[in-house]
Amino acid sequence: MPIPATTTGSRPLPTPRRPAAAHRVAVLAYPGMSVFETGIVTEVFGLARPEFDVDWYDLVLCAEQPGPLPVVGGASLHTPYGLAELAAARTVIVPGVADVTADPSPELVTALRQAHRRGARIMSICSGAFALAGAGLLDGRRATTHWRYAELLARRYPRVEVDPDVLYLDDGDLLTSAGSAAGLDLCLHVIRGDHGAAIANAVARRLVIPPHRDGGQAQFVEAPVPTDPDDDRIAGSIDWALAHLGEPLTVAQLAAQAHMSSRTYLRHFARATGTSPIRWLIDQRIRASLAMLEETDLAVEQVARAVGFDTPVTYRHHFGRSMLTSPTAYRRAFRTGAGQRA
């Protein structure tokens, strides 16, 4: 399946940014929102992390009108922070909008544009891309949103290059993601860039989620996962492959683990995962190499061999296609972030 493990759009991989003390993250709250939308951001940026020897984030919830806001379920959320605090934050997150068919208010547009002019990092989750697009921030830029809204976003804002087939996109100062769960992937991507892989992985473990999903991964697989006995055999072959990534692997070997012919295995694997075994292996090997690039001094050639690529040339080719950068450039960017953790 088709960060990127990070998709960075058409721009270079961003240089990791370590937040200074009191790096303020402002999240837009709005009437009728789901608490899950704010909960995603709160869990990642809002909880204190004294176990990490880094300056963490200062999270505030902001609303167009400070005070009580009704949320899904009949409860209310109260915040004293308004759009002035949103415009002044270093990172601004819009986790959704109340109505994807309505324009953002002039006041919100002004606040988002002010934050952008100041150099803030601005992120959207799910339908939040409509607010960024309505403020004109996504004109001429690549962006994504939940697949069910992608066509509407492209129709309402034709100057935005909408990509409905990715989990998230990092276009430097503007970052957009698909549905709510993809917002978690984007938030972890940001943590990885700010503080390095070790801390991002630790946060993911606390959340009991995978530490890294490809930003360029499809939002959903068209074919439903079958519920027949072959599922367990495919899953077993996948587990075996993950334990042997550093070895030469063939479709015939994987099929043998599943007790299927190669032809049958290819059909069942594609139905269960939405991709081919070889494409899946390449993606898993690229993903496995990221921690080595970030956390070890192994040469690129050694990393390539360790994760099962035949040659460094093959590794660099597939890494470039997946990550839109080279292994060396990726290491330079993210080792810089990790080195700042001391």
FENNOR-V684107 format. One record per residue. N is the residue number from 1. RES is the residue in three letters. OMEGA is omega in whole degrees, -180 to 180 (none if undefined). NEAR is the number of other ideal C-beta (glycine too) atoms within 10 Angstrom. D_CENTER is the distance of its C-alpha to the mean C-alpha in whole Angstrom. Layout:
<<N;RES;OMEGA;NEAR;D_CENTER> <N;RES;OMEGA;NEAR;D_CENTER>>
This chain:
<<1;MET;-178;15;15> <2;PRO;none;17;13> <3;ILE;none;30;7> <4;PRO;none;24;8> <5;ALA;167;23;8> <6;THR;171;27;7> <7;THR;-177;25;8> <8;THR;-177;22;10> <9;GLY;-179;22;12> <10;SER;-176;11;16> <11;ARG;179;15;16> <12;PRO;176;12;16> <13;LEU;-175;21;14> <14;PRO;176;17;14> <15;THR;-180;12;16> <16;PRO;-178;20;15> <17;ARG;178;17;16> <18;ARG;-179;17;18> <19;PRO;170;20;19> <20;ALA;178;8;23> <21;ALA;177;8;24> <22;ALA;170;10;23> <23;HIS;-174;19;20> <24;ARG;174;18;20> <25;VAL;-180;26;17> <26;ALA;-179;27;19> <27;VAL;180;28;17> <28;LEU;173;27;19> <29;ALA;-177;24;21> <30;TYR;-179;25;23> <31;PRO;176;14;26> <32;GLY;-178;12;25> <33;MET;173;20;21> <34;SER;-179;15;20> <35;VAL;177;14;20> <36;PHE;-179;14;17> <37;GLU;176;25;15> <38;THR;-179;24;16> <39;GLY;178;13;16> <40;ILE;-176;25;12> <41;VAL;180;24;13> <42;THR;-179;15;16> <43;GLU;-176;15;15> <44;VAL;-173;25;13> <45;PHE;-170;23;15> <46;GLY;-179;17;18> <47;LEU;177;12;19> <48;ALA;179;8;22> <49;ARG;-177;17;21> <50;PRO;180;6;24> <51;GLU;178;8;24> <52;PHE;-179;14;22> <53;ASP;179;9;24> <54;VAL;172;16;22> <55;ASP;-177;14;22> <56;TRP;-173;20;20> <57;TYR;175;23;19> <58;ASP;-173;16;21> <59;LEU;174;20;19> <60;VAL;173;18;22> <61;LEU;-177;22;21> <62;CYS;178;24;23> <63;ALA;177;23;25> <64;GLU;176;17;27> <65;GLN;180;12;30> <66;PRO;-178;17;30> <67;GLY;-178;11;31> <68;PRO;177;13;31> <69;LEU;176;19;28> <70;PRO;178;13;29> <71;VAL;-178;19;26> <72;VAL;179;11;25> <73;GLY;177;8;28> <74;GLY;178;6;31> <75;ALA;176;10;30> <76;SER;179;11;29> <77;LEU;-178;17;27> <78;HIS;177;11;29> <79;THR;177;18;27> <80;PRO;-173;11;30> <81;TYR;-179;16;27> <82;GLY;-175;16;27> <83;LEU;177;22;26> <84;ALA;178;11;28> <85;GLU;178;19;25> <86;LEU;-177;27;22> <87;ALA;-176;21;24> <88;ALA;-175;17;24> <89;ALA;177;24;21> <90;ARG;174;19;19> <91;THR;-180;23;16> <92;VAL;-179;27;16> <93;ILE;175;29;14> <94;VAL;-173;27;15> <95;PRO;179;26;14> <96;GLY;174;26;16> <97;VAL;-179;25;20> <98;ALA;-174;13;23> <99;ASP;-178;11;24> <100;VAL;179;18;22> <101;THR;-178;8;25> <102;ALA;176;10;26> <103;ASP;174;15;26> <104;PRO;-178;23;25> <105;SER;177;13;28> <106;PRO;-179;9;29> <107;GLU;179;12;29> <108;LEU;177;21;25> <109;VAL;-180;17;25> <110;THR;-179;14;27> <111;ALA;179;26;25> <112;LEU;179;25;21> <113;ARG;177;15;24> <114;GLN;179;16;25> <115;ALA;-179;24;22> <116;HIS;179;19;21> <117;ARG;180;9;24> <118;ARG;-179;12;24> <119;GLY;179;8;21> <120;ALA;171;21;19> <121;ARG;-175;24;15> <122;ILE;-175;24;14> <123;MET;172;28;11> <124;SER;175;30;11> <125;ILE;176;30;10> <126;CYS;-176;27;12> <127;SER;177;23;15> <128;GLY;178;25;15> <129;ALA;179;32;15> <130;PHE;177;28;18> <131;ALA;179;26;19> <132;LEU;179;29;18> <133;ALA;179;25;19> <134;GLY;177;19;22> <135;ALA;179;22;23> <136;GLY;-175;15;23> <137;LEU;-176;21;20> <138;LEU;179;25;18> <139;ASP;180;13;21> <140;GLY;-178;8;21> <141;ARG;177;20;17> <142;ARG;-176;20;15> <143;ALA;176;27;13> <144;THR;176;31;11> <145;THR;177;32;12> <146;HIS;-175;21;13> <147;TRP;-177;14;15> <148;ARG;-179;14;18> <149;TYR;-171;21;18> <150;ALA;-179;19;17> <151;GLU;180;12;21> <152;LEU;179;15;22> <153;LEU;179;23;20> <154;ALA;-179;18;21> <155;ARG;-179;9;24> <156;ARG;-176;16;25> <157;TYR;-174;19;23> <158;PRO;179;10;24> <159;ARG;178;11;23> <160;VAL;176;24;20> <161;GLU;-174;18;18> <162;VAL;176;23;16> <163;ASP;-177;18;14> <164;PRO;-169;17;14> <165;ASP;-180;16;13> <166;VAL;177;24;9> <167;LEU;177;26;6> <168;TYR;178;32;5> <169;LEU;174;28;7> <170;ASP;179;27;8> <171;ASP;178;18;12> <172;GLY;-179;14;13> <173;ASP;179;16;15> <174;LEU;-177;21;13> <175;LEU;-178;28;9> <176;THR;-180;33;9> <177;SER;-177;32;7> <178;ALA;-176;31;9> <179;GLY;-170;17;11> <180;SER;-179;18;11> <181;ALA;177;16;9> <182;ALA;175;24;6> <183;GLY;175;27;6> <184;LEU;178;23;7> <185;ASP;180;25;3> <186;LEU;179;28;3> <187;CYS;178;26;6> <188;LEU;175;24;7> <189;HIS;179;26;5> <190;VAL;177;26;8> <191;ILE;179;23;10> <192;ARG;179;27;10> <193;GLY;-178;25;11> <194;ASP;-169;22;14> <195;HIS;179;25;15> <196;GLY;-172;23;15> <197;ALA;-174;22;14> <198;ALA;-179;16;16> <199;ILE;177;22;15> <200;ALA;179;25;12> <201;ASN;179;19;13> <202;ALA;177;16;16> <203;VAL;179;23;14> <204;ALA;179;21;12> <205;ARG;178;10;16> <206;ARG;-179;13;17> <207;LEU;-178;15;15> <208;VAL;176;6;16> <209;ILE;177;15;12> <210;PRO;-177;12;11> <211;PRO;-175;21;10> <212;HIS;171;20;8> <213;ARG;179;22;7> <214;ASP;174;22;7> <215;GLY;-178;29;5> <216;GLY;179;24;9> <217;GLN;179;24;10> <218;ALA;-179;17;12> <219;GLN;178;20;11> <220;PHE;178;11;15> <221;VAL;-177;15;17> <222;GLU;-178;6;21> <223;ALA;178;10;23> <224;PRO;176;9;23> <225;VAL;-177;11;23> <226;PRO;179;12;27> <227;THR;177;7;29> <228;ASP;-176;9;31> <229;PRO;-180;7;32> <230;ASP;178;19;31> <231;ASP;-178;14;27> <232;ASP;-180;10;28> <233;ARG;176;18;30> <234;ILE;180;22;26> <235;ALA;179;12;24> <236;GLY;179;13;27> <237;SER;177;22;27> <238;ILE;178;20;23> <239;ASP;179;11;24> <240;TRP;-179;15;27> <241;ALA;180;19;25> <242;LEU;179;11;22> <243;ALA;-177;9;25> <244;HIS;-176;14;26> <245;LEU;-177;17;24> <246;GLY;-178;13;26> <247;GLU;173;9;29> <248;PRO;-178;9;30> <249;LEU;179;18;29> <250;THR;176;12;30> <251;VAL;-180;16;30> <252;ALA;178;11;33> <253;GLN;179;16;32> <254;LEU;179;24;29> <255;ALA;179;21;32> <256;ALA;178;15;34> <257;GLN;180;19;32> <258;ALA;-179;20;32> <259;HIS;178;12;35> <260;MET;168;19;35> <261;SER;-179;12;36> <262;SER;-178;15;33> <263;ARG;178;10;34> <264;THR;-179;13;33> <265;TYR;179;23;30> <266;LEU;-179;17;29> <267;ARG;-179;13;29> <268;HIS;179;20;28> <269;PHE;179;23;25> <270;ALA;-180;16;24> <271;ARG;-177;17;24> <272;ALA;-172;19;23> <273;THR;-178;17;19> <274;GLY;-180;18;19> <275;THR;179;18;20> <276;SER;178;14;23> <277;PRO;-178;23;23> <278;ILE;178;13;23> <279;ARG;178;15;20> <280;TRP;179;18;18> <281;LEU;179;22;20> <282;ILE;-180;22;19> <283;ASP;-180;19;15> <284;GLN;179;16;16> <285;ARG;175;23;18> <286;ILE;-179;23;16> <287;ARG;-180;19;14> <288;ALA;-178;17;17> <289;SER;-174;27;18> <290;LEU;-179;24;15> <291;ALA;178;16;16> <292;MET;178;19;20> <293;LEU;-175;21;19> <294;GLU;-166;20;18> <295;GLU;180;16;20> <296;THR;176;13;23> <297;ASP;178;8;26> <298;LEU;175;15;26> <299;ALA;-180;11;27> <300;VAL;179;19;25> <301;GLU;179;15;27> <302;GLN;178;13;27> <303;VAL;-180;23;24> <304;ALA;-180;24;24> <305;ARG;-176;16;27> <306;ALA;-179;16;25> <307;VAL;169;20;23> <308;GLY;176;20;25> <309;PHE;-177;25;25> <310;ASP;-177;10;29> <311;THR;174;11;29> <312;PRO;180;17;27> <313;VAL;178;11;27> <314;THR;179;13;25> <315;TYR;-179;23;23> <316;ARG;-180;17;22> <317;HIS;-178;13;22> <318;HIS;177;18;20> <319;PHE;180;27;17> <320;GLY;179;15;18> <321;ARG;-177;13;17> <322;SER;-170;22;14> <323;MET;-178;24;13> <324;LEU;174;22;15> <325;THR;180;18;17> <326;SER;176;14;19> <327;PRO;-180;23;19> <328;THR;180;12;21> <329;ALA;178;16;19> <330;TYR;180;23;16> <331;ARG;-179;23;19> <332;ARG;-179;15;20> <333;ALA;-172;19;17> <334;PHE;172;24;16> <335;ARG;175;18;19> <336;THR;178;15;20> <337;GLY;-178;22;17> <338;ALA;-178;20;19> <339;GLY;-179;11;22> <340;GLN;-175;14;22> <341;ARG;-176;13;22> <342;ALA;none;6;25>>
